[in-house]
Amino acid sequence: VFPPPKKDPRHNCLILLTHSQVIWHCPDDGKSEVLHQEEKRRFRGIFAHPNSYNVWLLSSPHGTKMDLLEELDIERKKIVQTLLVPGSEDGHDAVRVGSSVFIVDTRHGDIIEVALPASAGTGIINSPGISGMQNATVIRRHKGFTRADHVNNVAVHPDLLLANLHGMASNKADKLGIPHSRTRLSALTRTSTGEGGELDQLPGVAVDNVGKWSHGIAFWEHVDSSQQANQPSRIKLISLDSSNGELVSVVLSGPGAKDREREVLWSPDLSHPALQNPNSYDKMTVFSKGLAVQGGVAYFGVSPAKGPKYRLTVNPTLLVAVDLETKVELWAREIESHGLINQVVSEAYLFRPMVEEAEQQTGQEETIDQAQENGSDEQNGTYDHDKVHVTDQETLQEPPEDDSFHPLILDEFSQITTFDLLNRTDKDTCHNDGGITRRLPLNFKEKEVTHKLKTHSNTDMIVTHLCTVNVAPMRDRLLEMGDDAFSEEGQSTNAKFTNRNENLDKIKPGVPSMILIFSDRPGNDIYHFPFLDDWLPLIQKDVLTPLQINVNNIVRMQFAKMTEGSTIRIHSDKGGWVMKSHRVHVPIITHPDIYFMSHSPVDTYMRIPSIPGEVYEFNNAVPHLVRNYGGNRIHLIIDWAEEEPESVTKLTPGQVCFYGGRDGVQC
């Protein structure tokens, strides 16, 4: 959470979330624009989607006991998708970090980590009412706080979840018969189970002198020009003493940190017309909420204190800008908020990840263009097997029109047929008429069934085409990463399972993989590798969402690479994980001289073509092999179960685990 992002100028615009509006406000010209309005909605969280210029809003509809994630197309000012956050109520904040979104469930005192939802882009995914609404995918619930703590905001650290707790009103706590809770900034430890617990019991951890009913978590590095050159700077927590409407700082690092030195940076002028007519909620007359810090300036909302039922009537609200260095009020503006300002978010915080990813994509396009110039000639059908073949999604490689095979494959095998991959189903949808993902029945993997497959006459028990997906973004990223991405050095920041190489060298010599999710042999304990965080948004958007596969149901997922001349020897996959999961292949980088073949007991072989974007499920309990007579081949391989596994462990960069087969995994 510190240091703050670079290039954070104070003139960037702000996004204000109120009880009924999402407002774009620019400090320089003072102009405001309503991006979205919906009465009695209580917007309290916002994050940008990395793969589109849409944003997601966290809302709590007034009079309900639910929290929603609503995707807003800013350009069209239209909600294009709505998801229910399972088990969350009175949500107060939402923060995206990588492929996870952390949602504050104030009603239960939890911080819910959900998978970043796939964006609807410029389309609209209609929600069939509350009863039929789809759920956001919950990764885990981080526990340690209570309802009485009244969690307001969260800041995400690799090992901690920092939370602002203002405590419940004493009269309400007494009415509910729950203990009182003091105002404090505290933290939970992040664990794979979510049972990390609060660190408040450790001396000096919590910051409890901000004030009563504090809101907002921001950090600022104060470099005092009057200090000597060798004096360290001070890191300050910037927050709001909401009960007094004040902006305060508390020193966390540097001179004054030992005593948690506190300073009031700004106090309200109670005579201001916008601060009149409070209803003296909990003996308060003024209330501050919503805070963002950028360019050394704090921006926050101040309004007359009103009880929860009357916060919809707050209008206007004061939006205040204070220079943190000089403690001078730069301006105080009346905003037609039509409800309390709940959050103030800086444009730099919200959209910088999108800008950075767009810049990376620009760099990728040059690499892709170069590869296309040196790659295959799609028009005349000739292929250079020494190079990776790059194709656009609109010009996917088709298999040869005849059943001609590479001479080397005919030297090794006879009686080869080809599975008709492209004429199996409607390629535009990945699920059946009932909305269920197409699949092979899992009982086809049982020995009694596979032993009866004497020939390939019943292909429906071996393979099924699912649909066509867009693999171009994954292809482009893999090409940019290059061969080093699959090297030991390139995966040094991923996790690693030892005690597998001997078996892999027997079956798949020289065939590297990039593991994102893996399991123990029974398929009960699942391990999320560090690289998953970077890849999940892309995979979720282009693969998992079309296939309607929940990331929490994935047992194993990896990019499997085969270089020219490599082989995967004949084998059938074994273990409990095989019997409970569907094996899905997503070809990304490939060519016509890949021979993925299933084998029957009477020595017949069925070739399954490898075509970019043409997704198929294969019965991996059936013997199979692969030969590569051309350039690189990379498939995304997903093994997913129909029921969620028993446990999920998030591994850290560089972590090493021992894969003990039937004896389990030790990390």
Residue pairs with C-beta under 8 A, 6 or more apart in sequence:
1 155
1 156
1 157
1 162
1 217
1 219
2 219
2 221
2 235
3 219
3 221
4 219
4 220
4 221
4 293
4 294
5 348
5 349
5 352
7 348
8 294
8 295
8 346
8 348
9 294
9 295
9 348
10 27
10 294
10 295
10 296
10 297
11 26
11 27
11 28
11 295
12 27
12 294
12 295
12 346
12 347
12 348
13 24
13 25
13 26
13 27
13 347
14 24
14 25
14 26
14 27
14 292
14 299
14 344
14 345
14 346
14 347
15 22
15 23
15 24
15 25
15 35
15 46
15 343
15 344
15 345
15 346
15 347
15 350
16 22
16 23
16 24
16 25
16 32
16 290
16 301
16 319
16 335
16 337
16 341
16 343
16 344
16 345
17 23
17 43
17 44
17 45
17 46
17 57
17 290
17 341
17 342
17 343
17 344
17 345
18 43
18 317
18 337
18 338
18 339
18 340
18 341
18 342
19 40
19 41
19 42
19 43
19 62
19 311
19 312
19 314
19 337
19 338
19 339
19 340
19 342
20 37
20 38
20 39
20 40
20 41
20 42
20 43
20 312
20 338
20 339
21 34
21 36
21 37
21 43
21 337
21 338
21 339
22 34
22 35
22 36
22 37
22 43
22 46
22 57
22 72
23 32
23 33
23 34
23 35
23 335
23 337
24 32
24 33
24 34
24 35
25 31
25 32
25 33
25 319
25 335
26 32
27 297
27 299
27 321
27 331
30 331
30 333
32 335
32 336
35 72
35 74
35 77
36 57
36 72
36 77
36 79
37 338
38 59
39 312
40 61
40 62
40 63
40 312
41 59
41 60
41 61
41 62
42 59
42 60
42 61
42 62
42 339
42 342
43 57
43 58
43 59
43 342
43 343
44 58
44 59
44 60
44 91
44 92
44 93
44 94
44 342
44 343
45 57
45 58
45 91
45 92
45 93
45 94
45 95
45 103
45 104
45 343
46 55
46 56
46 57
46 58
46 94
46 343
46 345
46 350
47 55
47 56
47 94
47 95
47 96
47 101
47 350
48 54
48 55
48 56
48 96
48 350
48 351
48 353
48 354
49 55
49 56
49 71
49 116
49 117
49 119
49 354
50 116
50 353
50 354
50 357
50 537
51 119
51 357
51 473
51 537
51 538
51 541
52 119
52 121
52 122
53 74
53 75
53 354
54 71
54 72
54 73
54 74
54 80
54 119
54 120
54 121
55 71
55 72
55 74
55 350
56 69
56 70
56 71
56 72
56 94
56 96
56 101
56 117
57 69
57 70
57 71
57 72
58 67
58 68
58 69
58 85
58 91
58 93
58 94
58 103
59 67
59 68
59 70
59 91
60 66
60 67
60 68
60 89
60 90
60 91
61 68
62 312
65 89
65 107
66 84
66 85
66 88
66 89
66 130
67 84
67 85
67 88
67 89
67 90
67 91
67 103
67 105
68 82
68 83
68 84
68 85
69 82
69 83
69 84
69 85
69 94
69 101
69 114
69 117
69 136
70 79
70 81
70 82
70 83
71 79
71 80
71 81
71 82
71 117
71 119
71 120
72 78
72 79
72 80
73 79
73 80
73 122
76 122
78 124
80 120
80 121
80 122
80 123
80 124
80 125
81 117
81 119
81 120
81 124
81 125
81 127
82 127
82 133
83 117
83 127
83 133
83 134
83 135
83 136
84 130
84 133
84 134
84 135
84 136
85 91
85 103
85 105
85 112
85 114
85 135
85 136
85 138
86 135
86 136
86 138
87 105
87 108
87 112
87 138
87 141
88 103
88 105
88 107
88 108
88 110
88 112
89 105
89 106
89 107
89 108
90 105
90 106
90 107
91 103
91 104
91 105
91 106
92 104
92 106
92 151
92 152
92 153
92 342
93 102
93 103
93 104
93 152
93 153
93 154
93 343
94 101
94 102
94 103
94 104
95 101
95 102
95 154
95 155
95 156
96 102
96 116
96 353
97 156
98 116
98 533
98 534
98 536
98 537
99 115
99 116
99 532
99 533
99 534
99 535
99 536
99 537
99 540
100 113
100 114
100 115
100 116
100 139
100 533
101 113
101 114
101 115
101 116
101 117
101 136
102 111
102 112
102 113
102 142
102 154
102 156
102 161
103 111
103 112
103 113
103 114
104 111
104 151
104 152
104 153
104 154
104 163
105 111
105 112
105 141
105 151
106 147
106 150
106 151
106 152
107 147
108 147
109 143
109 144
109 145
109 146
109 147
109 148
109 149
109 151
110 141
110 142
110 143
110 145
110 194
111 141
111 142
111 145
111 151
111 154
111 161
111 163
111 188
112 138
112 140
112 141
112 142
113 138
113 139
113 140
113 141
113 142
113 194
114 136
114 137
114 138
114 139
115 136
115 137
115 139
115 536
115 540
115 551
115 552
116 536
116 537
116 540
117 136
117 137
117 540
118 540
118 541
118 544
118 545
119 541
127 133
127 134
137 550
137 551
137 552
138 552
139 551
139 552
139 648
140 192
140 193
140 194
140 648
141 194
142 161
142 188
142 190
142 191
142 194
142 196
143 188
143 194
143 195
143 196
143 197
144 188
144 195
144 196
144 197
144 198
145 151
145 163
145 165
145 186
145 188
145 198
146 178
146 181
147 168
147 176
147 178
148 167
148 168
148 173
148 178
148 179
148 180
148 181
149 165
149 167
149 168
149 181
150 165
150 166
150 167
150 168
150 181
151 163
151 164
151 165
152 163
152 164
152 165
152 166
152 214
152 215
153 163
153 164
153 215
153 216
153 217
154 161
154 162
154 163
154 164
154 217
155 161
155 162
155 163
155 217
156 162
157 187
157 190
158 190
159 189
159 190
160 187
160 188
160 189
160 190
160 199
161 187
161 188
161 190
161 196
162 185
162 186
162 187
162 217
163 185
163 186
163 187
163 188
164 185
164 214
164 215
164 216
164 217
164 239
165 181
165 183
165 184
165 185
165 186
166 183
166 212
166 213
166 214
166 215
166 242
167 180
167 181
167 182
167 183
167 213
168 176
168 178
168 180
168 181
169 282
170 180
170 282
171 282
173 179
173 180
173 181
182 208
183 208
183 210
183 211
183 212
183 213
183 214
184 200
184 206
184 207
184 208
184 210
185 206
185 207
185 208
185 210
185 214
185 217
185 237
185 239
186 198
186 199
186 200
186 205
186 206
186 207
187 198
187 199
187 205
188 196
188 197
188 198
188 199
189 196
189 197
189 199
190 196
192 647
192 648
192 649
192 650
193 647
199 205
199 206
200 206
207 237
207 250
207 252
207 260
209 250
209 260
209 262
210 237
210 239
210 240
210 241
210 248
210 250
210 262
211 239
211 240
211 241
211 242
211 243
211 244
211 246
211 248
212 241
212 242
212 243
212 244
213 241
213 242
213 243
213 282
213 284
213 287
214 239
214 240
214 241
214 242
215 239
215 240
215 242
215 288
215 289
215 290
215 291
216 238
216 239
216 240
216 289
216 290
216 291
216 300
217 237
217 239
217 291
218 237
218 238
218 239
218 291
218 292
218 293
218 298
219 235
219 236
219 237
219 238
219 252
219 293
220 235
220 236
220 238
220 249
220 293
220 296
220 324
221 233
221 234
221 235
221 236
222 233
222 234
222 235
222 236
222 249
222 254
222 324
222 325
223 233
224 231
224 233
224 234
231 255
232 253
232 254
232 255
233 254
234 251
234 253
234 254
234 255
234 256
234 257
235 251
235 252
235 253
235 254
235 257
236 249
236 250
236 251
236 252
237 249
237 250
237 252
238 247
238 248
238 249
238 265
238 291
238 293
238 298
238 324
239 248
239 249
239 250
239 291
240 246
240 247
240 248
240 288
240 289
240 291
240 300
241 247
241 248
241 264
241 288
242 287
242 288
242 289
243 282
243 284
243 287
244 267
244 284
244 286
244 288
245 267
245 268
245 275
245 286
245 287
245 288
245 302
246 264
246 265
246 266
246 267
246 268
246 288
247 264
247 265
247 266
247 288
247 291
247 298
247 300
247 320
247 322
248 262
248 263
248 264
248 265
249 262
249 263
249 265
249 324
250 260
250 261
250 262
251 257
251 259
251 260
251 261
251 262
252 260
265 298
265 322
265 324
265 327
266 298
266 320
266 322
266 327
266 329
268 275
268 286
268 288
268 302
268 318
269 275
270 285
270 286
272 318
272 332
274 302
274 303
274 304
274 316
274 317
274 318
274 334
275 285
275 286
275 302
275 303
275 304
275 318
276 304
277 304
278 284
278 285
278 286
278 287
278 304
278 305
278 306
279 304
279 305
279 306
279 307
279 310
280 305
281 287
281 305
281 306
281 307
282 305
284 305
285 304
285 305
286 302
286 303
286 304
286 305
287 302
287 303
287 304
287 305
287 306
287 340
288 300
288 301
288 302
288 303
289 300
289 301
289 303
289 340
289 341
289 342
290 300
290 301
290 341
290 342
290 343
290 344
291 298
291 299
291 300
291 344
292 298
292 299
292 300
292 344
292 345
292 346
292 349
293 299
293 324
293 346
294 346
294 348
294 349
296 323
296 324
296 325
297 321
297 322
297 323
297 324
297 330
298 321
298 322
298 324
299 319
299 320
299 321
299 344
299 346
300 319
300 320
300 322
300 344
301 317
301 318
301 319
301 320
301 335
301 337
301 340
301 341
301 344
302 317
302 318
302 320
302 332
303 314
303 317
303 318
303 340
303 341
304 314
306 313
306 314
306 340
311 339
311 340
312 338
312 339
312 340
313 339
314 337
314 339
314 340
315 336
315 337
315 338
315 339
316 334
316 335
316 336
316 337
317 334
317 335
317 337
317 340
317 341
318 332
318 333
318 334
318 335
319 332
319 333
319 334
319 335
319 341
319 344
320 329
320 331
320 332
320 333
321 329
321 330
321 331
321 332
322 328
322 329
322 330
323 330
335 341
361 476
363 480
364 476
364 477
364 479
364 480
365 476
367 476
367 479
367 480
368 390
368 476
368 479
368 480
371 387
371 388
371 390
371 479
372 390
374 384
374 387
375 384
375 387
375 388
375 389
375 390
376 382
376 383
376 384
376 387
376 389
376 390
376 391
376 397
376 591
377 383
377 384
378 391
378 395
378 397
383 389
383 591
383 592
383 593
383 630
384 631
385 564
385 591
385 593
385 629
385 630
385 631
386 564
386 631
387 631
388 479
388 589
388 631
388 632
389 397
389 589
389 590
389 591
389 630
389 631
390 475
390 479
390 589
391 397
391 612
392 472
393 470
393 471
393 472
393 612
393 613
396 468
396 611
396 612
396 613
396 614
397 590
397 591
397 592
397 611
397 612
398 422
398 611
399 418
399 421
399 422
399 592
399 609
399 611
400 592
403 418
405 416
405 595
405 607
406 593
406 595
406 629
408 627
408 629
409 416
409 595
409 627
409 629
410 416
412 627
413 597
413 605
414 603
415 603
415 604
415 605
416 597
416 604
416 605
416 606
416 607
417 456
417 604
417 605
417 606
417 607
418 606
418 607
418 609
419 459
419 463
419 606
419 607
419 608
419 609
421 465
421 608
421 609
421 611
421 614
421 616
422 465
422 609
422 611
422 614
424 464
424 465
425 438
425 464
425 465
425 466
425 467
426 467
427 465
427 467
427 468
427 614
428 467
428 468
429 467
430 437
430 438
430 466
430 467
430 469
430 546
430 547
430 548
430 615
431 437
431 438
431 547
431 548
432 438
435 548
436 548
437 466
437 547
437 548
437 549
438 464
438 466
438 467
438 617
439 464
439 582
439 617
440 460
440 461
440 463
440 464
440 582
440 617
440 619
442 579
442 580
442 582
442 642
443 449
444 450
444 461
444 619
444 621
445 578
445 579
445 619
445 620
445 621
446 579
446 621
449 461
450 572
450 619
450 621
450 622
453 461
453 462
453 600
453 601
453 622
454 600
454 601
454 602
455 600
455 602
455 604
456 462
456 598
456 600
456 604
456 605
456 606
459 606
461 619
462 598
462 606
462 618
462 619
462 622
463 598
463 606
463 608
463 616
463 617
463 618
463 619
464 616
464 617
465 614
465 615
465 616
466 547
466 584
466 615
466 616
466 617
467 546
467 547
467 615
468 613
468 614
468 615
469 542
469 543
469 546
469 547
469 586
469 613
469 615
470 542
470 613
471 542
471 586
471 587
471 588
471 612
471 613
471 636
473 538
473 541
473 542
474 538
474 539
474 542
474 543
474 588
474 636
475 588
475 589
475 612
477 538
478 485
478 559
478 588
478 589
478 634
479 589
481 490
484 490
485 491
485 514
486 512
486 513
486 514
486 559
486 561
487 512
491 514
491 531
492 654
493 530
493 531
493 653
493 654
494 514
494 515
494 529
494 530
494 531
494 653
495 515
495 527
495 529
495 530
495 651
495 652
495 653
495 654
495 655
495 656
495 657
496 654
496 655
496 656
496 657
497 515
497 518
497 527
497 656
497 657
497 658
497 659
497 665
498 656
498 657
498 658
498 659
499 658
499 659
499 660
499 661
500 659
504 511
506 569
507 568
507 569
507 571
508 568
508 569
509 566
509 567
510 563
510 566
511 560
511 561
511 562
511 563
511 566
511 568
512 561
513 558
513 559
513 560
513 561
514 531
514 558
514 559
514 561
515 529
515 531
515 556
515 557
515 558
516 528
516 529
516 531
516 532
516 535
516 536
516 539
516 557
516 558
516 559
517 526
517 527
517 528
517 529
517 532
517 554
517 555
517 556
517 557
517 558
518 526
518 527
518 529
518 556
518 558
519 525
519 526
519 527
519 555
519 556
519 577
519 639
519 645
520 577
520 659
520 664
520 665
521 575
521 576
521 577
521 661
521 662
521 664
522 575
522 576
522 577
523 555
523 575
523 576
523 577
523 578
523 579
523 580
523 581
523 641
523 645
524 576
524 645
524 646
524 647
525 645
525 646
525 647
525 649
525 664
525 665
526 554
526 555
526 645
526 647
526 648
526 649
527 648
527 649
527 650
527 651
527 657
527 665
527 667
528 648
528 649
528 650
528 651
529 651
530 651
530 652
530 653
530 655
532 557
536 551
539 557
539 636
540 551
543 549
543 586
543 615
543 636
543 638
544 550
544 551
547 584
547 615
549 584
549 638
549 640
550 640
550 644
552 644
552 645
552 648
553 640
553 641
553 642
553 643
553 644
553 645
554 638
554 639
554 640
554 641
555 577
555 580
555 581
555 639
555 640
555 641
555 645
556 577
556 581
556 637
556 638
556 639
557 636
557 637
557 638
557 639
558 636
558 637
559 588
559 634
559 635
559 636
559 637
560 634
560 635
560 636
560 637
561 632
561 633
561 634
562 568
562 594
562 626
562 628
562 632
562 633
562 634
563 628
563 632
564 628
564 629
564 630
564 631
564 632
565 628
565 629
566 628
567 625
567 626
567 627
567 628
568 625
568 626
569 625
570 599
570 623
570 624
570 625
571 623
571 624
571 625
572 620
572 621
572 622
572 623
572 624
573 583
573 620
573 621
577 639
578 620
578 621
578 639
579 621
580 641
580 642
580 643
581 639
581 640
581 641
582 617
582 639
582 640
582 641
582 642
583 617
583 618
583 619
583 620
583 637
583 638
583 639
584 615
584 616
584 617
584 618
584 637
584 638
584 639
584 640
585 596
585 610
585 615
585 616
585 617
585 618
585 635
585 636
585 637
586 613
586 615
586 635
586 636
586 637
586 638
587 610
587 611
587 612
587 613
587 614
587 615
587 633
587 635
588 612
588 634
588 635
588 636
589 612
589 632
589 633
589 634
590 610
590 611
590 612
590 633
590 634
590 635
591 610
591 630
591 631
591 633
592 630
593 628
593 629
593 630
594 610
594 626
594 627
594 628
594 629
594 630
594 633
595 607
595 626
595 627
595 628
595 629
596 607
596 608
596 609
596 610
596 624
596 625
596 626
597 605
597 606
597 607
597 608
597 624
597 625
597 626
597 627
598 605
598 606
598 608
598 618
598 619
598 622
598 623
598 624
599 605
599 622
599 623
599 624
599 625
600 606
608 616
608 618
610 633
610 635
618 624
649 667
651 657
651 667
655 667
656 667
657 665
657 666
657 667
658 665
658 666
658 667
659 665
660 666
